[in-house]
């Protein structure tokens, strides 16, 4: 296909409130709109953005001229994608029913709940976005989606004798105020405060190679960062993935199945991607075998595959992205996993980290850890990390729990942030490098 164009139009309203130690640091409530226009001529893309969402024919022609000037020979065909469908996601509890003052009061109550004895500072963030996306293409697609996204973040720092310990939690998803019915934000804030204070009395973790259990949050972050990004086809094409050339090969334990599912009604949900392709589940790893990469229409044209994972932040350029990425449930109960662990360490939560998908190495920081002796928790530890080789860790997974749980966040790539969820049940790894005090 040598002459193609598409147009995305975004409109909506955004509300953001930040409280820092009880002080109103930011309060924003504003409409937004914009359009993103792509044109493909030969093997080159022209890309134009504008705040003016009307009369876009001249912008289409501008994008086409840009592509023509690049003058790249045609070296791929866009793969035909299954067309998405228009949808409006209803909210059960409309956030517009609350005034801005009531929303400030709500987030203040959440922040106050984290201020337990021993907590020295707190922060709470409320976010809400109503967004409609219209997509049209020269192939005749004409799609529209409408939804509301909401989220809350709570952070707390505890201090004693010069020692500082942090805890934080965030929840976000598609829908209205009903997302607060799934998990009470006041109780979540109280947990954040208690966890920060409890870490003041925790021992410093000792470094070494141990058998480990990862909770759902840390295992979900691991699978997102270490496996999800390595299966994004544009990264594979750039030579930046340790999974390049391994389709059909065993790369992990036969207990391990990993999926990406934008059609799950979680934070990474979308009905169609930013190329108009219908959303749908991709099985990345099936019983340890690399089954598929994630694709845009271009990467599918270059490599083969099914396109449904081209995403962008706002009017930015669509690139290959994850959505809701997770390890599928296994058969083990948590107490069985800890019993199987015997003596080792149980790592809980994620404080971020880094991964090099090309070299296949990673390092993540846990929120906290527990020493496990004879299958029982015997002590709390802080300042603990997990590192190692992606492919070695995948092979060393010896048990997968039956308690899948998702966490929400935003994923950064190419200077863009998009909403995602990652999830996992508890998993047991036979041996991993745990960092702490030497």
C-alpha positions, 0 to 999 in steps of 0.5 A: 500500500503506497498511499494511505492516511488516517486521522485521529481526533481527541476531545475531552476534559481533564481534572487533576488535584494534588495535595502535598502535606495538606497543601493544595499544590495543583488544581486543574480542570480544563478541556482539551482537543487535538488531531493527529494525521498520518500519511504513508507514501512509499515506505515513509510516514508523514506526521502532523498534529494540530489543535484545530480539529476542523477542516483537516484536508490540508493537514492530510495533504501536508502529511503526504508532502512530508512523506514524499520529501522523505522519499523512502523506498517501499519496503513493507505493506501495512497488514490488513487489520480486523476493524474495531467498532465504536463504543461508549463506556458508561459510568455507574457513578458520574464524577461530574456529579461532584463539584470541584470543591467536593473532589478536593474534600474527597482527596483531602480525606484520603490524604488525611487517612495516611497521616498516622503516628510516625508519618512525617509527610503525605501526598495524594493525587486525584486524576479524572479524564473524560475522552472521546476519540474519533478515528477515520482512515483512507480505507473507509474506517470511521470509529469513535470511542468515549470513556472516562478514566479515573485514578488516585495515588497516595504516598507517605513517608515515615521518619525516625532519627534520620531514617526515612521510609516510603510507602505508596499505592495507586489505583486507576481504571476505566469508569467513574467513581465506582472504581472507589467501590472496588477498593476503599481509598481511605483504607488504602491510605491507612495501609500506606501510612502503616506500611511506611511506619512499619519499615522503620523497624525492619531489618536491612536486607542481606544480599545474596542468591536465594530462592524467592517468592514474588507477590502479584505486584512485583511479579506483574512489574517484572513480566511487564518490564522484562517480558512485555517490552521484549515482545514489542515488535518495534524493539525486536526489529531494532535489535533491542530484545533478548527474545529476537528470533526465539518465536516457537522456542521455549524461553521459560518454565512450562508453568508460565503463560503470559498474555496481553489483553486490551479488551479487559476492562482495566487501566490498559483497556481500549476498544480499538488501537490508534490505527483502528485495529480491533483490540484482542488478547495476545498470548505472548508465552504459552507454557514457556514457549514464545508464542507471539510478539505485539504488533502495529500494522507496519511491524506486522507487515515487516515480520508477520503477525496480527496488529492490535497494539499501536498506541499513543499518548494523546496526539503523539505518533502511534508506536507498539505498546502493551495494555493489560499484561499478565501471568495467567493463573496456575494451581498453587495456593500461597501457603503451598508456595511458601511451604515449597520455598522453605527458606528464602525471601518473600518480596512484596510490591514494586518501587520501580527499577530498570531493565535492558531488554537487549542484554536481557538483564534487570534490577527491580526494587521491592517495597519490602520483603519477609524472611521465610524460614520453614515456610513461615514469615519470621522477619520484615526487611527493607531496602531490598532488590531483585536482579538477574538475567531475564531468561534465567529467571523465566526458566527458574519459575517453579510454582505459579499461584492461583491468585491473579491480581492486577495493578494499574500504572502508566508505561513510558516508552519513546517519550510517551506515557500510556495507561496500563495494568500488569498482573500476576499470581504469586510466583516461586523462583528457584534462585535469584540475586537479592540485593541489600546490605552486603 
